[in-house]
Amino acid sequence: MSETKPVPDIVIGRLPIYLRALNYLLAEGQTITASKDLALRLGISSAQIRKDLSHFGEFGKQGMGYDIAHLRDQLRSILKADRVWNMALIGAGDLGHAIAHYAGWEGKGFRIICVFDNNPQKIGRNLGRFQICDIATLAERVRELEVEIAIVAVPAQAAQSVVDKLVEAGIGAILNYAPITVKVPAGVQVQYIDPVIHLQRMTYYL
């Protein structure tokens, strides 16, 4: 029996883009769409969209297109975005404040439930609806609150130490805002958000 080939990570990376587009289409009152319509909206070829979706089954009928609500629900299930994921935020500086107050997490399957910092002047104070916890208690709190995802918003020089603590605490997915590449063991997912990298990519074309 042949083994199922793993889905390329670049394909997984496009699924949330498709999901976002489908949510907008539903909000606009549409019920049916086609790969060519998604292609025009997203700047991704219709052939690529069909190929990406084919990794997970057949979701549309030729000549009829996709039922938007059904495809949306299927993608949410594939991405495990049909449940709520508890997240920890590490770093209560300016960036941490912005992340903690970002309203876009709710309703998308993600929920920040605790915030950590190592600054004695911040520990115990409130950040919005959160009380800032001492990072020394991270492992205990993460396990107690069943946190599965962490957001790292600390200076670059502190990022690896923080990530090590998160890995030791059993965190399996990390969104890293620190402008540095961190080392993690196999099985731990890391995604990076560094606006400077994206800006530099654009300035090449200016």
Summary of the structure (lengths in Angstrom):
residues: 206
radius of gyration: 19.8
end to end distance: 52.1
largest distance: 62.9
contacts: 555
relative contact order: 0.09
helix: 42%
strand: 19%
